[in-house]
Amino acid sequence: MKYLYKYTPEIILLIFLFLFLGFRDVDRNWDRVINSDGKGYYAYLPAMFIYHDWQFNFLDQYENQYYPPDRSVYKEFRNAAGERKVNKYFPGLAIVFLPFFLFGHLLAYIELYPMDGYSLPYQYSIALAALFFLWMGARWLMKVLKLFGSNDRTAAFITLVVTLGTNLVFFSIVEASMTHVYSFALITAYIYTSFRLFHDYKPKWFIRTLLLYLLIFLIRPTNGLILLLLPFIAGSWQLFSSTLRKVAGEKPTLLKAFIPALLLVSLPFILWRIQTGHWIVYSYGEEKLNFFRPHMFSILFSYNRGWFMYTPIAFISLFGLVGLFQKSRFRFYWLCGFILVFIYAVSCWWVWDYASKCGQRIFIDIYAITALLMLFLYESIRSGLLKKLLSTLLILMVGLNLLQFYQHTRWIFPPSVISGEIFWDSFFSLHQKANVYLPGEGIIQEKSFQNDMEKADGWMNTVTRNDTVFHEGEWSSKIDKRIPYSVGLEQRLDSLFITDNRIIRVEAWVMAPIEITEATLVMDFQKDGKSLSYNQFILEKYARVNQWTRIEVAYYVPRNLPSGGFAKIYFFNPSKFYPLYIDDLKIDFISMKDEPDYQKTEGIHMPEKLRNN
């Protein structure tokens, strides 16, 4: 069994590799590894080695060639800096990516792929980088836990729990070009080397700790706060101060560290100078930390990416502070101080939820602290039964996290703002739902039209009514190759709204005997019988096979729709072989407050621009 504990990081790596192969398809343009913020962090490398372009004008080239044409995953990472542009991201992650980029460049040459920085060899190389640092992070974490007194069994278990029971899974596999798995590994290594610096003093530990710290800072400057961990790692003020005095007296060591440290520190200044002509630039533009508006409660407990809501293991680990208090008051106070300062600082960012797609990503970087707190919690429990209950609870939390990983990869949790209603509606779901969540306080007026298909007077395509399959009552609308248009509504819009901020919401129950790939809900805005804005909502991901499924979809009405405009709303099924059944159709015409907060609500579709006819 001890042999198995030793290879826990390798077991974790294999699990992550299988998850990557099972959930990623890098060949698809919407599923590339180099994505989201990662495009900006990575762009320094093709700019330097391939395009020799520090204004990153090749951005549109790779977006058009390798990413979706609808620009659904487009990322603009350049900000204006006078008459020139600057990459807003710090260059630390590009340093980490460099050997993997060069490996991808070699593979592209050998395999005859375009050597443009974004073809498949480069994508897979960055995926390899994430898995490598996940593995190294797990190895360093086991070492850190053992330095703090853990045995092999507990260190292995906690490492498994932290890697598989948190959103580290998502950000190592789905968002592999983001900073977090790399920061997690490097901060864990920093804790390891600084512990060795204080408790097994050798000059090399100072050099490694310093260079790791600078690299961590260059990847994500707010992580520079880990400097506050040093007294906690030392364990006493006496050891902390005496070690610093030793380092100050080691002039050869300081000189050895000086040159690589200077190179790292100067890198962003050199890049700013190359890009803008200025040595110092605030590259984030309007994005800022607002220290007078922290969101500490929200960043921890909000349904919208609150850390503890999506990573309950982190909340459980906080009880380890009790054990730490019993063991070392000095370490307790320093660690509490660090945690509070870190939460305060990161909650002051202008978008406190960090647009995370799976829980709260900003805390992944310090999961080594979560692991240590878990260790202190285990050490504080004397009862073997309670330890078993805790282990069982943590295993259940791992299962919950893997379920949520699946849900986020399948968009069951939407990428938009998540309310309590959305959270609980999605909590145990295995299928993506077509639901609309309108803010009730923004609704001024609502007019509804309902059709249970029992009587369809005044509606379009009543000939499709049938009494063979139905959701409720005895009738539904059946559409197939003979008549592909369902019972629907054609309605003039002028008298239905009292504001210019107008939404049409459609609710219906649908059922198909087999998976449908072509059926859609159509919302067609017209004038004088001519289509001005034709919109389709594809049902494939939402309609369950041979099971009645509730579908809810909403569209904004075009603001420039001419007076006298109509909306035609119906379901369309062009399948030559399989029917689609529709029942209990309800259409709401909703007038919303015409204020910025309600003019672009997440989950409400914007219509296609009006065509000239």
Residue, then its C-alpha position, 0 to 999 in steps of 0.5 A: m500500500k505504501y508503494l501505491y501512496k508513493y505513486t499518487p501523483e502519477i495516478i492523478l495524472l492518469i485520471f486527468l489524462f483520461l478526463f482530457l481524452g474523454f471531454r476534449d476534442v481539440d480538432r473542433n474549433w470551439d474546443r481549442v486548448i489555447n482559449s479565453d485569457g490563455k490567448g493573451y498569455y500565450a501570444y507573446l511566444p508566436a509574436m516573438f518566434i513566428y510573426h515578429d509582431w509586438q502589436f499582435n496584428f496576427l490575432d484576426q488571422y488565427e481567430n479566422q483560421y482556427y476558431p468559430p466564425d461566429r466569434s463566440v470564443y473570440k478574445e481581444f487581449r490588446n488595450a490601447a496605449g497611446e497610438r499603439k496597443v499593449n498585451k494586457y496580460f503579464p508575461g510570466l505564463a509565456i515563460v512557463f509555456l516556452p519549452f512546450f511551445l518549442f516542442g509544439h513548433l518541432l512537432a508542427y515541423i515534423e508532422l507537416y502542420p502549419m508552423d503558425g503557433y496555433s495549429l494542432p501540435y501547439q494546442y496539444s503542447i499547451a494541454l501537455a503543459a497543463l497536465f505536466f504542471l498538474w502532476m508536478g503540483a501534486r508531487w510538490l503538494m505531497k512533499v509539503l504535507k509531509l514537511f508539515g508532519s503528515n504521513d504518506r497515507t494522509a498526504a496521498f488522500i489529501t492530494l487526491v481530494v484537493t486535485l479531484g475534489t475542486n475546480l482544479v479539474f476544470f482548469s487543468i483540462v477545459e481551461a488549460s491555458m489559463t494561469h491557475v494550474y500553473s500558479f497552483a503548482l508554482i505556489t506549492a513549490y514556493i511553500y516547499t522551498s521556503f520551508r526548506l529555507f527556514h528549516d534546512y537552511k542552504p543558500k540554494w533554497f533562497i535562490r529557488t524561493l526568490l525565483l519562484y516568487l518572481l515567476i509567480f508574481l509575473i504570472r499573476p501579480t495579486n499572487g504576490l501576496i504569498l510573501l505574507l506566508l513566509p512567517f507562517i511557513a517559518g513557524s516562529w518569528q525568531l526563526f523567520s528573522s534569523t534566517l533573513r539575517k543569514v541570507a543578508g550575510e550571504k553575499p555570494t548567494l545574493l549575487k548568484a540570485f541577482i542576475p536571473a532575478l533582474l532578468l525576470v523583474s525587467l521582462p515586463f518593462i522591456l515588453w512594455r517598451i517594445q510594444t508602446g515606447h514607454w517603460i511603464v504602462y498600466s496594461y489592463g485599461e479600465e480594469k482595476l482593483n477597487f479597494f473601497r468596494p470589496h465583495m468578500f461575502s459574494i466571492l465566497f458564498s454567492y450562487n454566482r461562482g461563490w468559492f464555498m458554494y461550488t467547492p465545499i471542500a474548501f469550506i470544510s478545510l477551514f475547520g482545520l484552523v481549530g487544529l492549527f490554533q491548538k498546535s501553533r498560535f503564531r502560525f494560526y494568526w499569520l495564516c488567518g491574516f493571509i487568508l483574510v488579506f487574500i480574500y479581501a484583495v481578490s474580491c476588490w477586482w472590478v469583476w469579482d466573479y472573474a467570469s469563472k465558468c466552473g466555480q471561483r477560479i481565483f482561489i485555485d492558486i492557493y489550494a496548497i493552503t486548503a490542503l494544509l488546513m485539511l491536514f490540520l483538521y485531521e490532526s485535530i480529530r482524535s476519534g477514529l470514527l470521526k476521521k472515517l466520517l470526515s474521509t467519507l464526506l470528502i469522498l462524497m464531495v469529490g463525487l459532487n465536484l466531478l458531477q459539477f465538472y461534467q455539468h459545466t463541460r455540458w453547459i448544464f450550468p450556464p456560462s452567464v450569471i447564476s442565480g439561486e434558482i438556476f443553481w438549484d434547478s441545475f444541481f443534479s441535472l445531467h441534461q442541459k435545459a432550455n430555461v429563461y430566468l428573467p429578473g422579476e423586478g425588471i418586468i413592467q407588463e406581461k401579456s400571454f397567449q396559451n394553447d393546450m392544443e385542445k382547441a386551436d382557434g386563432w392559431m396558425n397550422t391547426v391542421t397539425r393537431n393530432d390525438t395520438v401522442f400528447h403531454e396533457g389533455e388529448w391533443s398535440s401538434k405533430i410536425d414531420k415531412r408532410i407538414p413541417y410547421s407546428v401550431g404557432l402564433e402570428q401577432r402584430l406587436d404594436s399594442l403588446f408592449i409599453t416600453d422599447n425594451r421588449i422580450i418574447r418568451v416561448e414555453a412549450w413541451v416537446m417530444a421526439p421518438i429519436e434524437i433530432t438534429e434539425a428541429t428548431l423554434v422559429m421567431d420570425f420578425q416580419k413587415d408586410g409579409k416579408s421576413l426582416s429578422y429570422n431567428q432559429f433556436i436549435l432543439e437538439k441539445y435540449a429535447r430528450v428522446n421519447q420523453w416530454t421535455r419543457i423548452e423555454v426560450a426568449y428573444y429581444v424584439p429588434r428595437n428598430l422593427p418598423s411600426g406595424g411589424f409582426a412576429k411569427i412563432y412556431f416550431f419547424n421540423p424538416s426531418k424526412f423520417y421522424p416527427l416532433y410533437i409540441d404541446d402546451l404552448k405559451i407565448d409571453f410578450i414582456s415589457m421590461k424596464d428600459e434601463p442598462d441592467y435589463q437591456k442585455t440580460e444573460g440568457i435572452h437571445m439577441p435577434e438577427k439584425l434586420r435585413n433590408n427588403 
